[in-house]
Amino acid sequence: MLILFLTILLIPWLILTGSIFMKLLHIPPLFTLIIFIASLFGSYINIPIKEVSSFEPIITAKEITFFGVRWFIPDFNIIHKRTVIALNVGGAFIPLLISFYLLIFIIPKLEVNPLITYIKTFTALIIVALVIHVIATPVKGLGIATPAFLPPFITALTSFLLYKLYIPSNPFIMAYISGTLGILIGADLMNLNKIPKLGASIVSIGGAGTFDGIYLTGLMAVFLTLLLI
């Protein structure tokens, strides 16, 4: 019964993502199915890529008795930990593979002027990465967080404004690449120096067991771009 319920629940999502990958990004149907299944189950897999030293300040109260009078004095300590930086398969690794597939195979094959599309895409990527870096917030004990709908909207708007310049380019490919790589660079890579201060045992790029910003930003950005056009 549970399997049937989950299947019914996932069918609309499969239809939506399938349409985006096949019609807008020109990814073959078989690859689309593999992407969906791999993203679903891969979201529970984290690949450790680095281990860093982290610390967590802790304030405790030390009790002191002096001539029968109890005093509580704040005691400041620092607990040293090891933080594992990991890459989530479903939430980061697969979206990155899709982005590189679009860059290496789809753009040279289908774009009228691949060079112009590359320039527009990397321009959008820089804009998105910088904006996301500004709005990204380190969360103690967790990692780097971004507002759910702001990155896709910024990505879609940037792609919409750039895709018609000089020679029209595929705005959906621009949105997916700049969205996935933009949030990876802006939120995660540009904030690596802040990770030791978070005190988390593991920081997963792409989420741990859930689809987070990278996966959703790519799909949502493409969908919002479609609405804008």
The 8 nearest C-alpha neighbors of each residue, nearest first, counted from 0:
[[1, 3, 2, 4, 5, 6, 7, 8],
 [0, 2, 4, 3, 5, 6, 7, 8],
 [1, 3, 5, 4, 0, 6, 7, 8],
 [4, 2, 6, 0, 1, 5, 7, 8],
 [3, 5, 1, 7, 6, 2, 8, 0],
 [6, 4, 8, 2, 7, 3, 9, 1],
 [5, 7, 3, 9, 8, 4, 2, 10],
 [8, 6, 4, 10, 5, 9, 3, 11],
 [7, 9, 5, 6, 10, 4, 11, 12],
 [8, 10, 6, 12, 7, 11, 13, 5],
 [9, 11, 13, 7, 12, 8, 14, 6],
 [12, 10, 14, 13, 9, 15, 8, 7],
 [13, 11, 15, 9, 10, 14, 16, 8],
 [12, 14, 10, 16, 11, 15, 17, 9],
 [13, 15, 11, 17, 12, 16, 18, 10],
 [16, 14, 12, 18, 17, 13, 11, 19],
 [15, 17, 19, 13, 18, 14, 12, 20],
 [18, 16, 14, 20, 15, 19, 13, 21],
 [19, 17, 15, 21, 16, 22, 20, 14],
 [18, 20, 16, 23, 17, 21, 22, 15],
 [19, 21, 24, 17, 26, 18, 23, 22],
 [22, 20, 26, 25, 18, 19, 24, 27],
 [23, 21, 25, 18, 19, 24, 20, 26],
 [22, 24, 19, 25, 20, 21, 171, 18],
 [23, 25, 20, 26, 172, 21, 22, 19],
 [26, 24, 21, 22, 23, 20, 27, 105],
 [25, 27, 21, 20, 24, 31, 28, 30],
 [28, 26, 30, 29, 21, 31, 25, 20],
 [29, 27, 31, 30, 21, 32, 26, 17],
 [30, 28, 32, 31, 27, 33, 26, 34],
 [29, 31, 33, 27, 28, 32, 34, 26],
 [32, 30, 28, 34, 29, 33, 17, 35],
 [31, 33, 35, 29, 34, 30, 36, 28],
 [32, 34, 30, 36, 31, 35, 37, 29],
 [35, 33, 31, 37, 32, 36, 38, 30],
 [34, 36, 32, 38, 33, 37, 39, 31],
 [35, 37, 39, 33, 38, 34, 32, 40],
 [36, 38, 34, 41, 40, 39, 35, 33],
 [39, 37, 89, 41, 35, 36, 40, 34],
 [38, 40, 36, 37, 41, 42, 35, 89],
 [41, 39, 42, 37, 38, 43, 36, 89],
 [40, 42, 89, 88, 38, 44, 43, 37],
 [41, 43, 89, 208, 40, 44, 90, 209],
 [42, 44, 208, 41, 207, 40, 45, 209],
 [45, 43, 41, 42, 88, 87, 46, 207],
 [46, 44, 87, 86, 85, 88, 47, 43],
 [45, 47, 86, 85, 87, 48, 44, 88],
 [48, 46, 85, 84, 49, 45, 86, 83],
 [49, 47, 85, 84, 46, 86, 50, 83],
 [50, 48, 84, 83, 47, 51, 85, 82],
 [49, 51, 83, 82, 84, 81, 52, 48],
 [52, 50, 82, 81, 53, 83, 49, 195],
 [53, 51, 81, 80, 82, 195, 54, 50],
 [54, 52, 195, 80, 81, 198, 79, 196],
 [53, 55, 79, 78, 198, 80, 196, 195],
 [54, 56, 198, 78, 77, 57, 79, 196],
 [57, 55, 77, 76, 78, 54, 58, 75],
 [56, 58, 76, 77, 75, 55, 59, 78],
 [59, 57, 75, 74, 76, 73, 56, 60],
 [58, 60, 74, 73, 57, 61, 75, 76],
 [59, 61, 73, 72, 74, 71, 62, 58],
 [60, 62, 72, 71, 74, 73, 63, 59],
 [63, 61, 71, 70, 72, 60, 69, 64],
 [62, 64, 70, 69, 71, 65, 61, 72],
 [65, 63, 69, 68, 67, 70, 66, 62],
 [64, 66, 68, 67, 69, 63, 70, 62],
 [67, 65, 68, 64, 69, 63, 70, 62],
 [66, 68, 65, 64, 69, 63, 70, 62],
 [67, 69, 65, 64, 66, 70, 63, 71],
 [70, 68, 64, 63, 65, 67, 62, 71],
 [69, 71, 63, 62, 64, 72, 68, 65],
 [72, 70, 62, 61, 60, 63, 73, 69],
 [71, 73, 61, 60, 70, 74, 62, 63],
 [74, 72, 60, 59, 61, 75, 58, 71],
 [73, 75, 59, 58, 60, 61, 72, 76],
 [74, 76, 58, 57, 73, 59, 77, 56],
 [77, 75, 57, 56, 58, 74, 78, 59],
 [76, 78, 56, 55, 57, 79, 54, 75],
 [79, 77, 55, 54, 56, 80, 76, 57],
 [78, 80, 54, 53, 77, 55, 81, 52],
 [81, 79, 53, 54, 52, 82, 78, 198],
 [80, 82, 52, 53, 51, 200, 83, 50],
 [83, 81, 200, 51, 201, 50, 53, 52],
 [82, 84, 50, 201, 49, 85, 202, 200],
 [85, 83, 202, 49, 50, 48, 201, 47],
 [86, 84, 47, 203, 46, 48, 45, 204],
 [85, 87, 204, 46, 45, 203, 88, 47],
 [86, 88, 45, 205, 90, 91, 89, 204],
 [89, 87, 92, 41, 44, 91, 90, 42],
 [90, 88, 38, 42, 41, 93, 87, 91],
 [89, 91, 205, 214, 210, 87, 42, 88],
 [90, 92, 205, 94, 87, 93, 88, 89],
 [91, 93, 88, 95, 94, 89, 87, 96],
 [92, 94, 96, 95, 89, 91, 88, 97],
 [95, 93, 97, 91, 96, 92, 214, 98],
 [96, 94, 98, 92, 93, 97, 91, 99],
 [95, 97, 93, 99, 98, 94, 100, 92],
 [98, 96, 100, 94, 95, 99, 101, 93],
 [99, 97, 95, 176, 101, 100, 96, 94],
 [98, 100, 102, 96, 101, 97, 103, 95],
 [101, 99, 97, 103, 98, 102, 104, 96],
 [102, 100, 105, 98, 99, 104, 103, 106],
 [103, 101, 99, 100, 106, 104, 98, 105],
 [102, 104, 100, 101, 99, 105, 106, 107],
 [103, 105, 101, 100, 106, 107, 102, 108],
 [106, 104, 101, 108, 107, 109, 102, 103],
 [105, 107, 110, 108, 109, 102, 113, 104],
 [108, 106, 113, 105, 104, 109, 110, 103],
 [107, 109, 105, 106, 110, 104, 113, 111],
 [110, 108, 106, 105, 107, 111, 113, 104],
 [109, 111, 106, 113, 112, 107, 108, 168],
 [112, 110, 113, 109, 168, 166, 167, 107],
 [111, 113, 110, 114, 115, 116, 166, 168],
 [114, 112, 116, 110, 107, 115, 106, 117],
 [115, 113, 117, 116, 112, 118, 107, 119],
 [116, 114, 118, 117, 113, 112, 119, 166],
 [117, 115, 113, 119, 114, 118, 168, 120],
 [116, 118, 114, 120, 115, 119, 121, 113],
 [117, 119, 115, 121, 116, 120, 122, 114],
 [120, 118, 122, 116, 117, 121, 123, 115],
 [121, 119, 173, 117, 123, 122, 118, 116],
 [120, 122, 124, 123, 118, 119, 117, 125],
 [123, 121, 119, 125, 124, 120, 118, 126],
 [122, 124, 120, 126, 121, 125, 177, 157],
 [123, 125, 177, 121, 127, 181, 122, 126],
 [124, 126, 128, 122, 123, 127, 121, 129],
 [127, 125, 123, 129, 124, 128, 130, 122],
 [126, 128, 124, 130, 181, 129, 125, 131],
 [129, 127, 185, 181, 125, 131, 126, 130],
 [130, 128, 132, 126, 131, 127, 185, 125],
 [131, 129, 133, 127, 132, 128, 126, 134],
 [132, 130, 134, 128, 185, 133, 129, 135],
 [131, 133, 185, 129, 186, 135, 130, 134],
 [132, 134, 130, 131, 135, 129, 185, 136],
 [133, 135, 131, 132, 136, 145, 130, 146],
 [136, 134, 145, 132, 186, 144, 133, 131],
 [135, 137, 144, 143, 138, 145, 134, 186],
 [138, 136, 143, 142, 144, 139, 135, 197],
 [139, 137, 142, 141, 143, 136, 140, 144],
 [140, 138, 197, 141, 137, 198, 142, 199],
 [139, 141, 199, 198, 197, 138, 142, 200],
 [142, 140, 138, 139, 199, 202, 197, 143],
 [143, 141, 138, 202, 137, 144, 140, 139],
 [142, 144, 137, 136, 138, 135, 186, 187],
 [145, 143, 136, 135, 137, 142, 138, 146],
 [144, 146, 135, 147, 136, 134, 143, 186],
 [147, 145, 149, 148, 144, 150, 135, 134],
 [148, 146, 149, 145, 212, 150, 151, 216],
 [147, 149, 151, 150, 146, 152, 216, 219],
 [148, 150, 152, 151, 146, 147, 153, 145],
 [151, 149, 153, 152, 148, 154, 216, 131],
 [152, 150, 220, 216, 154, 153, 219, 149],
 [151, 153, 155, 149, 154, 150, 156, 148],
 [154, 152, 150, 156, 151, 155, 157, 149],
 [155, 153, 151, 157, 152, 156, 178, 220],
 [156, 154, 224, 220, 152, 158, 157, 153],
 [155, 157, 159, 153, 158, 154, 152, 160],
 [156, 158, 154, 160, 159, 155, 123, 153],
 [159, 157, 155, 161, 160, 156, 174, 170],
 [158, 160, 156, 157, 161, 162, 155, 224],
 [161, 159, 157, 158, 162, 156, 163, 164],
 [162, 160, 158, 159, 164, 163, 157, 119],
 [161, 163, 168, 170, 167, 164, 159, 158],
 [164, 162, 167, 161, 166, 165, 168, 160],
 [163, 165, 161, 162, 166, 167, 160, 168],
 [166, 164, 163, 167, 115, 162, 168, 161],
 [165, 167, 164, 163, 168, 115, 112, 162],
 [168, 166, 163, 162, 164, 165, 169, 111],
 [169, 167, 162, 116, 170, 166, 163, 110],
 [168, 170, 171, 172, 173, 162, 167, 110],
 [171, 169, 173, 162, 172, 158, 168, 174],
 [172, 170, 174, 221, 173, 169, 175, 23],
 [171, 173, 175, 174, 170, 169, 24, 176],
 [172, 174, 170, 120, 171, 176, 175, 177],
 [175, 173, 171, 177, 172, 158, 221, 176],
 [174, 176, 217, 178, 172, 173, 177, 221],
 [175, 177, 98, 178, 173, 179, 174, 180],
 [176, 178, 124, 181, 174, 180, 175, 179],
 [179, 177, 181, 217, 175, 176, 154, 174],
 [178, 180, 213, 217, 181, 176, 182, 177],
 [179, 181, 183, 177, 182, 178, 176, 184],
 [182, 180, 128, 178, 177, 124, 184, 127],
 [181, 183, 185, 186, 184, 180, 179, 128],
 [184, 182, 180, 187, 181, 186, 185, 179],
 [183, 185, 188, 181, 182, 187, 186, 128],
 [186, 184, 128, 132, 182, 131, 189, 181],
 [185, 187, 132, 182, 135, 183, 184, 131],
 [186, 188, 183, 190, 189, 184, 185, 191],
 [187, 189, 184, 191, 190, 183, 186, 185],
 [190, 188, 185, 187, 191, 184, 186, 132],
 [191, 189, 187, 192, 188, 193, 186, 194],
 [190, 192, 188, 193, 194, 189, 187, 195],
 [191, 193, 190, 194, 195, 189, 196, 188],
 [194, 192, 191, 190, 196, 195, 197, 137],
 [193, 195, 197, 196, 191, 192, 142, 190],
 [196, 194, 53, 197, 193, 52, 54, 198],
 [197, 195, 194, 193, 198, 54, 53, 55],
 [198, 196, 139, 194, 140, 199, 195, 142],
 [197, 199, 55, 140, 54, 196, 53, 195],
 [200, 198, 140, 201, 197, 141, 82, 202],
 [199, 201, 82, 83, 81, 198, 202, 80],
 [202, 200, 83, 82, 199, 84, 203, 85],
 [203, 201, 84, 142, 83, 85, 204, 199],
 [202, 204, 85, 206, 86, 205, 84, 207],
 [205, 203, 86, 206, 87, 85, 91, 202],
 [204, 206, 90, 91, 87, 211, 203, 213],
 [205, 207, 203, 211, 209, 204, 87, 90],
 [208, 206, 209, 43, 203, 42, 87, 45],
 [207, 209, 43, 42, 206, 210, 44, 41],
 [210, 208, 207, 206, 42, 211, 43, 90],
 [209, 211, 90, 214, 206, 42, 215, 205],
 [210, 212, 206, 205, 213, 209, 214, 90],
 [211, 213, 215, 216, 214, 205, 147, 210],
 [214, 212, 179, 216, 215, 211, 205, 91],
 [215, 213, 90, 216, 217, 212, 210, 211],
 [216, 214, 218, 212, 217, 213, 219, 211],
 [215, 217, 151, 219, 213, 212, 218, 214],
 [216, 218, 175, 178, 179, 220, 215, 219],
 [217, 219, 215, 221, 220, 216, 222, 175],
 [220, 218, 222, 216, 221, 151, 217, 215],
 [219, 221, 151, 155, 223, 217, 222, 218],
 [222, 220, 224, 171, 218, 219, 223, 174],
 [221, 223, 219, 225, 224, 220, 218, 226],
 [224, 222, 226, 220, 225, 221, 155, 219],
 [225, 223, 155, 227, 221, 226, 222, 220],
 [224, 226, 222, 228, 223, 227, 221, 171],
 [225, 227, 223, 224, 228, 222, 221, 155],
 [228, 226, 224, 225, 223, 159, 156, 155],
 [227, 225, 226, 224, 159, 223, 170, 155]]
